């Protein structure tokens, strides 16, 4: 599919929102009423993450809907593998650069010795394969990649069902999952944020991601009408 200029512009805007949120969080510190009134910007910039999840779900549905006859003839397992292989490999150059820069900076700041570096690298293996938000291992050194981990795991759950029966999943299952999970989160937690809160079976962010991906699939189905 050709890139959509309007979506790319929105991606850029929401990327800036998320960036400003993290600048606020890691430099002046998170806003607290105990400290009195002070300047802060984009305290709700995290809404950009929802946008990225919804767009990812939309584009995943589009890739299934507009798949070529050759792609549609592939066995379900092979098609799923190819879908994730292309996405994962396309991210490697950027992720590898960020990983090396962060590792070098962290080693210098934390004064890690050689054995500590080796131990950390072993612990970061799940993070390299973007499965750290399943609960395996410790948080990846580039911890803001939690979004990519949630997206990949969520897509891994959704994609086979979407490809197996596009009509039923996109028109019935996806909107039902989105409504029920989002409703549960609002009633139970009052918000969608909170990345590392464990809810017995998964992190809260996994619920957030799966619901928003399904919402994106629902949006695509609605657009076809």
N, C-alpha and C positions, 0 to 999 in steps of 0.2 A: 504494500500500500504506500501511496505517496504521503509525505508529511503534510500535516495540516498546519498552516501558518498561525491560525488563531489559537490552536491548542499549544503550539510551541511558545507563543507569546505568554499564554497563561502559565505554562510550565516555568518560564523565566520569572514571572512575577511571583508565583508561589515559592519558588526557590529562594528569592530574595526575602520573602516573609519568614521562611524557616531559618535562613541565615541570620536575620536580625533577631529572631527569638533566641538563638544560641549565643549571639553576642551579648544580649541582655542577661542570659543565664550565667555565662561563664566569666564575664568581666565585672559589671556592677553587682551581679548576684541576683537571685530571684526576688521578686517583689514581695515585701512583707509589710503589713500594716503596723507592726511593732516599731518599724524604723521611721514612721511618719511618712509624709508625702514627699516623693522624689520623682524625678523624671524617669520614665521608662518608655520603651517603644516596642511595638509588636508583641505584647504579652500573650496574644492568642495566635501567634504566627504558626502554631502547630496545626492549624486547620489546613495548611498547605499539604500536610501528609495525607489527609482525607482526599484531597483533590488528586494526588498522585495515585492513590489506591483505586479511586473511581476510574481514572483515565486508564490505568493498567487493566482493570476488568473490562472496560469498554473495548480496548484494543485487542485483548485476548479473544473476546467474543467475535470481533471483526475478523481476526485471523482465521478462526474456525469457519465462520460464515462464508468468507471469500476464498477459502482454500481451493487449490486446483484439484482437478479430478485425480491426478497422480497422488496428491497428498491425502485425499479422502480415501483412496484405495489402500493406504498403509494400515497395517494392524494397529490397534489402539496403543499398545505398549510402545511400538516403534515411533509412532507419531508423537506421543508424549515425550519420549526421549529426545527426539529431534528438536521439538519446540524448546525444551529447556537447555539443550546443548548450545543452540544458537544464541540464546539470551545470556547464558553464563559466560561463554567464550568472548562475547562482545564486551563484557564488563571487565575482563581480566587486566588489560593494559592500565586502565585508570585506577582500578582497585590496587594493583600491585605497586604502582607509583605512590599512592597514598599510604599503603602499608609500610613501605620502606622508609619513607620520610618520617612517619609517626614512630616507627620502631627506633630509628636513629635518635630522634629527639627525646624519646622516653628513656632510652638507655643512658643518654647523657645527663638528663635531669634527675633520674632516679639512681644513677650510678650502679646499674646492674653489673654483676660480674658475669663471666662467660657461662657458668652453669645456670644462673638465673635466666639468662637469655635463652638457653636451650630448653629449659623447663617451660618458659612462657611460649616459645614457638610450638612446642608439642601441645600445650593447652589451647593454642589458637587454631589448631587444625579444623575443628568443627566450624569455626568462624570463617575460615578461608573458603569452605564449601557452602557457606551461607545457611547452615542449619543450627546456628547457635541459639536461635529463639525457640527451638524445640525443647530446650532445657539441657542440652548436652554441653559439657565443658563450661568454661567461664566466658565472660563477655569478651568479645573480640577487641583487639587494641583500638580499632577504629569503631568505637561503639555506636556511632551514629548510623552505622550500616545495619542496625536492627531493622530498619524499614525494608531493606532489600531481602533480609532473611525471612521476615514475615510475608513479604510479597511472594517469594519463591515457594515457601511452604504452602501458602494459601492457594497459589496457582496449581501446585502439584496435586492438591486435593480436588480443586474445581475442574481443571482442564479435562481429565478423562470423562467425567460425567457430562460436561458441556459438549464434548465431541461425540460421545455415545448417543445422546439424544438432545440435540440443540434446542428444539422447539419446547420440549417439556421443561428442560432446565432453565432456559432463559425466560420463559413466560410464567412459570409456576414456582419452581424450586428456588431460583435466585431471589425473586422479590420476597418470598416467604422467609427465607433465611435472613435477608437484610433487615426486614421489619422486626422479626422476632429477636434477633441478636442485638440490634440497636436498642430496641425497647427494653430488653433485659439489662443492658449496660446503663441506660439512663436511670432506670428504676433502682438498680443495685448500687451504682457508683456515682451517679449524677453527672458523669462526664465520660468522654471517650479517651482522654489522655491517661498517662501512667504506663510506662513501657515495661518495667520489670516487676509488676505485681503478679505473683503466681496465684492462679485461681484453682488449684487442685489438679487440673489436667493440662493446662497450658497457661502461658502468660496472657494477661488481659489484652495486650497489644495484638495477639493472634486473633482474638475475637473481633477486635476492631478492624484488623486487616481483612479477614474473611468476609465480614459484613459489608465493608466498603467495596471489595472486589465484586461481590454479588450485586451490589447496587450499580456498579459500572456495567455489568452484564445486563442488568435490567434496563439501564438507560439505552444500551444498544438495541435491545429488543423493541423498546418504545420508539426509537428513531426509525426502525424499519416499518412502523405503522404510519 
